[in-house]
Amino acid sequence: MSPVAARRTAKDLRLGESGTICCLEDPEMALKLLEMGCVPGVKVRLSGRAPLGDPLMLVLGDQEYTLSVRASEAATILLKE
């Protein structure tokens, strides 16, 4: 049996790296993230991390909208491969 490939999330991005949002994993967190602009198909870039790694600063879309989220929230934002 082959191991199941781990899905990549916004939490996995390295500084300056980008990805495209595929879907939101946690149904309870999804509404909050959707309201903040984390919509499937939107490009997301990691622009910074707090010194202890939490929260993360994400830049969403072409309009350079900056959003700070907890690492646990970023882990629910799945990215396209």
Secondary structure, 3 states (H helix, E strand, C coil): CCCCCCCCEHHHCCCCCEEEEEEECCHHHHHHHHHCCCCCCCEEEEEEECCCCCCEEEEECCCCEEEEECHHHHCCEEECC
